[in-house]
Amino acid sequence: MKQQKALTLKTLTKSNVWELQENDILRMWESARKESDFKDNKRHYFDVIKSAFEIEEIKIDRPEVIKKYEARDFKIGSLGADEGDNSKWAIKKRQIMRVTDLTYENIRHISAAKLIEVLDRNFGGGWDSLSQSIQDIIESGFDISTTTLPKDRLHKPGGMYEKKVNDGFEVLEIAKGSWIEAIFAKEKPEMEKPVTNLDNETSKKVKDYENEDDENEDVDLPEDKYDEDEDEDDDTFDEDKLTEESYRTTFETDPEDLNLEAEDVSDEDDNY
C-alpha cells in the first residue's frame, strides 16, 4: 500500500497507522516531541499506535533484556514524554496471522495474497465456516467468490477458475473429498467519497429552503372565497344537465304487489 502523503503523529488514524513500520513510528515520535502540544496529545498518539503495534516500556535497561526483546522481533527506541526523556521502549508491528486478526481498519492494508495466506492457515470448512462478521470485514476490502467442483472439472480450460485467475484474482483451493472448493479474492478499488461536495450541496439546499420560507412570509395570500363559492353552487343548477340517472329511484318491492298497484291505477283511469 503506497502512502499518498507523508504521515505525522497528528494525522495518524487507526486505519492509516497500518501503513507504517516500527522505524517510521520511532522517527515520527522523535520529531513530534519538539512540538508544544505534544504532552497534551501523547495519550491519544499511544492509543492510535497500539491499535497496530505492540508497545512495551523497558524498565530494566540491561543488554540481556534488550536481546530478549530483539529476539522477539521488537525494535528498540525512545518513546519518552519529551526531548529530555531517554527511556527505552520496545515496539513491534502486530502480525495478521488468523482471520480473527482482521479488522475494518487493517483489511485494506493487506494484499489478496496475504488474505489467502491467512485463510489457508485458519481454514478447514471453507468460506461458509467463517462467521458472518469476519465475512463482512473481508468483503469490505475484497471481491470474494467461491465455487465447488469435482477435481477434474475445476481447472477445465475456459472455466471459471481460468477466467478468475486471468482477471487478477488470487485463489485458495480447499479439498473436500473428491471435490474442491475454490475461493477467489481480489482487492476492491478504494472509492473516494465526495464528502465536501455533499456538504456544500446540503448547505445550499438548506439556504434555499430558508430563503423560500422568508419569501412566503412576505406574500399576501388572497381572501378565502371557498365558502361563498360553495353557497352559490348549492342554490343554482342547470336543468338541462339533469339526466335520468339524477332522479332514478330503486324500490325493493315484491313483484306481485307491483301488479296489484298497476291494476288499481287502471281502474281509477277508467272512472275518469
C-alpha positions in Angstrom: 0.0 0.0 0.0 1.6 3.3 -1.1 1.2 6.3 1.0 -0.3 9.2 -0.8 1.2 11.8 1.5 3.7 11.9 4.4 2.0 10.9 7.7 2.7 12.5 11.1 1.5 11.6 14.6 -1.2 14.3 14.2 -2.6 12.7 11.1 -2.4 9.1 12.2 -5.6 7.1 12.4 -6.4 3.5 13.4 -6.6 2.8 9.7 -3.6 4.5 8.1 -1.3 3.5 11.0 -1.2 0.1 9.4 0.8 1.6 6.5 3.8 2.2 8.8 6.6 0.1 10.2 8.4 0.3 13.6 11.2 2.7 12.4 8.5 5.0 11.0 6.8 5.3 14.4 10.1 5.9 16.2 11.1 8.6 13.7 7.7 10.4 13.9 7.7 10.2 17.7 11.1 11.8 17.9 10.0 14.6 15.6 6.7 15.3 17.4 8.4 15.6 20.8 9.6 19.0 19.8 6.1 20.4 19.4 4.5 22.4 22.2 1.2 20.4 22.4 3.0 17.0 22.3 2.4 16.2 26.0 -1.3 17.0 25.8 -1.8 14.6 22.9 0.6 11.9 23.9 -2.0 9.5 25.3 -4.1 9.8 22.1 -1.0 9.0 20.0 -0.3 5.9 22.1 -3.9 4.7 21.7 -3.7 5.0 17.9 -0.3 3.4 17.6 -1.3 0.5 19.9 -4.1 -0.5 17.6 -1.4 -1.7 15.1 1.7 -2.1 17.2 2.7 -3.8 20.5 4.5 -1.3 22.7 6.3 -2.1 26.0 8.4 0.1 28.2 11.8 -1.4 29.0 12.1 -0.8 32.7 15.3 -2.8 33.2 17.8 -1.4 30.7 20.3 -4.2 30.5 21.9 -5.9 27.4 20.4 -9.3 28.2 16.9 -7.8 28.5 17.3 -5.9 25.2 18.5 -9.0 23.4 15.3 -10.9 24.5 13.1 -8.2 23.0 15.1 -8.2 19.8 14.8 -12.0 19.6 11.1 -11.4 19.5 11.5 -9.0 16.6 10.9 -5.9 18.6 12.6 -2.6 17.6 14.2 -0.6 20.5 13.8 3.2 20.6 12.7 6.2 22.7 9.0 6.9 23.2 9.5 9.3 26.1 7.3 12.2 27.1 9.7 14.9 26.0 13.2 15.5 24.5 14.9 15.0 27.8 13.2 11.6 28.4 15.5 8.9 27.1 13.6 5.9 28.4 13.7 2.9 26.1 10.7 1.3 24.6 10.2 -1.9 22.5 7.8 -1.7 19.6 6.6 -4.4 17.1 4.0 -4.4 14.3 1.1 -6.6 15.1 1.0 -9.7 12.9 -2.1 -10.7 11.0 -1.9 -14.4 11.3 -5.5 -15.5 11.9 -8.9 -14.5 10.5 -9.7 -13.1 13.9 -6.8 -10.6 13.5 -8.7 -9.0 10.6 -10.5 -5.7 11.3 -12.2 -3.0 9.2 -9.1 -0.8 10.0 -6.5 -3.2 8.6 -8.3 -5.1 5.9 -7.4 -2.6 3.2 -3.8 -2.7 4.2 -3.1 -6.3 3.2 -2.8 -7.8 -0.2 -5.0 -10.5 -1.7 -2.1 -12.9 -1.5 -1.8 -12.2 2.3 -5.5 -12.7 2.7 -5.3 -16.1 1.0 -2.4 -17.0 3.3 -4.4 -16.1 6.4 -7.4 -18.1 5.1 -5.3 -21.1 4.4 -3.8 -21.0 7.9 -7.2 -20.9 9.6 -9.4 -23.0 7.3 -10.9 -26.4 7.2 -14.5 -25.9 6.5 -14.5 -23.4 3.6 -15.9 -19.9 3.2 -19.2 -20.8 4.9 -17.3 -21.9 8.1 -16.4 -18.2 8.7 -18.6 -16.2 10.9 -20.8 -13.5 9.2 -18.8 -10.7 11.0 -15.5 -12.0 9.5 -17.0 -12.4 6.1 -18.3 -8.8 6.2 -14.9 -7.5 7.2 -13.2 -9.4 4.3 -15.8 -8.3 1.8 -15.4 -4.7 2.8 -11.9 -4.8 1.2 -12.1 -7.7 -1.3 -14.3 -9.1 -4.0 -14.9 -12.7 -3.0 -16.5 -15.5 -5.0 -16.5 -19.3 -4.5 -17.2 -22.4 -6.5 -17.1 -26.1 -5.6 -16.4 -28.6 -8.4 -15.0 -32.1 -8.9 -11.2 -32.1 -9.1 -11.2 -32.9 -12.8 -13.6 -30.1 -13.7 -12.1 -27.3 -11.6 -9.2 -26.5 -14.0 -11.2 -27.0 -17.1 -9.9 -24.7 -19.9 -12.2 -21.7 -20.3 -13.9 -22.3 -17.0 -14.5 -20.1 -14.0 -11.1 -20.9 -12.4 -9.1 -19.8 -15.5 -11.2 -16.6 -16.0 -10.8 -15.5 -12.4 -7.1 -16.0 -12.4 -6.7 -14.1 -15.7 -8.7 -11.3 -14.1 -6.2 -10.9 -11.3 -7.9 -13.0 -8.6 -5.9 -14.9 -6.0 -7.3 -18.4 -5.3 -7.3 -20.8 -2.4 -8.2 -24.4 -3.1 -9.7 -26.5 -0.2 -10.0 -30.2 -0.7 -13.4 -31.7 0.2 -13.1 -35.4 -0.7 -13.2 -35.8 -4.5 -14.4 -32.2 -4.8 -12.6 -28.9 -4.3 -13.9 -25.5 -3.1 -12.1 -22.6 -4.7 -12.2 -19.2 -3.0 -11.2 -16.3 -5.2 -10.1 -12.9 -3.8 -9.3 -9.6 -5.4 -8.7 -6.2 -3.8 -11.5 -3.8 -4.2 -10.6 -0.3 -5.6 -10.9 2.2 -2.9 -13.6 4.8 -3.8 -13.1 8.4 -2.7 -16.3 9.8 -1.1 -17.1 13.4 -2.2 -17.9 14.4 1.4 -17.1 18.1 0.8 -19.4 18.3 -2.3 -22.3 16.7 -0.4 -21.9 19.0 2.5 -21.9 22.0 0.2 -25.0 20.7 -1.7 -26.8 20.1 1.6 -25.9 23.5 2.9 -27.1 25.1 -0.4 -30.5 23.3 -0.1 -31.0 24.4 3.4 -30.3 28.0 2.5 -32.6 27.8 -0.5 -35.3 26.4 1.8 -34.9 29.1 4.3 -35.0 31.8 1.6 -38.2 30.3 0.3 -39.8 30.5 3.7 -38.8 34.1 4.0 -40.3 34.9 0.6 -43.5 33.1 1.6 -43.9 35.2 4.7 -43.9 38.4 2.6 -46.6 37.3 0.2 -50.2 38.4 0.9 -52.5 35.5 0.5 -55.9 36.1 -1.3 -59.0 36.1 0.8 -60.7 32.8 1.3 -63.7 32.6 -1.1 -64.4 28.9 -0.9 -67.4 29.3 1.4 -69.0 31.9 -0.9 -68.5 29.7 -4.0 -70.0 26.7 -2.3 -73.2 28.6 -1.4 -73.7 29.7 -5.0 -73.3 26.1 -6.2 -75.9 24.9 -3.8 -78.6 27.5 -4.9 -78.2 27.1 -8.6 -78.3 24.2 -11.0 -78.8 23.6 -14.7 -81.9 21.7 -15.5 -80.5 20.8 -18.9 -77.8 18.8 -17.3 -80.2 16.6 -15.4 -80.4 13.1 -16.7 -82.4 10.0 -15.9 -79.6 8.9 -13.5 -80.1 12.1 -11.5 -83.5 11.1 -10.2 -83.7 7.3 -10.6 -85.0 5.6 -7.5 -84.9 1.9 -6.8 -87.8 0.3 -4.8 -87.4 -3.0 -3.0 -91.0 -4.3 -3.7 -92.4 -7.7 -4.3 -93.4 -8.2 -8.0 -96.9 -9.3 -7.0 -97.5 -6.1 -5.1 -96.4 -4.1 -8.2 -99.0 -5.9 -10.3 -101.8 -5.1 -7.8 -100.8 -1.5 -7.8 -100.9 -1.4 -11.6 -104.5 -2.9 -11.6 -105.7 -0.2 -9.2 -104.3 2.5 -11.3 -106.1 1.1 -14.4 -109.4 1.1 -12.6 -109.1 4.7 -11.5 -108.3 5.8 -15.0 -111.4 4.1 -16.3 -113.6 6.1 -13.8 -112.5 9.4 -15.3 
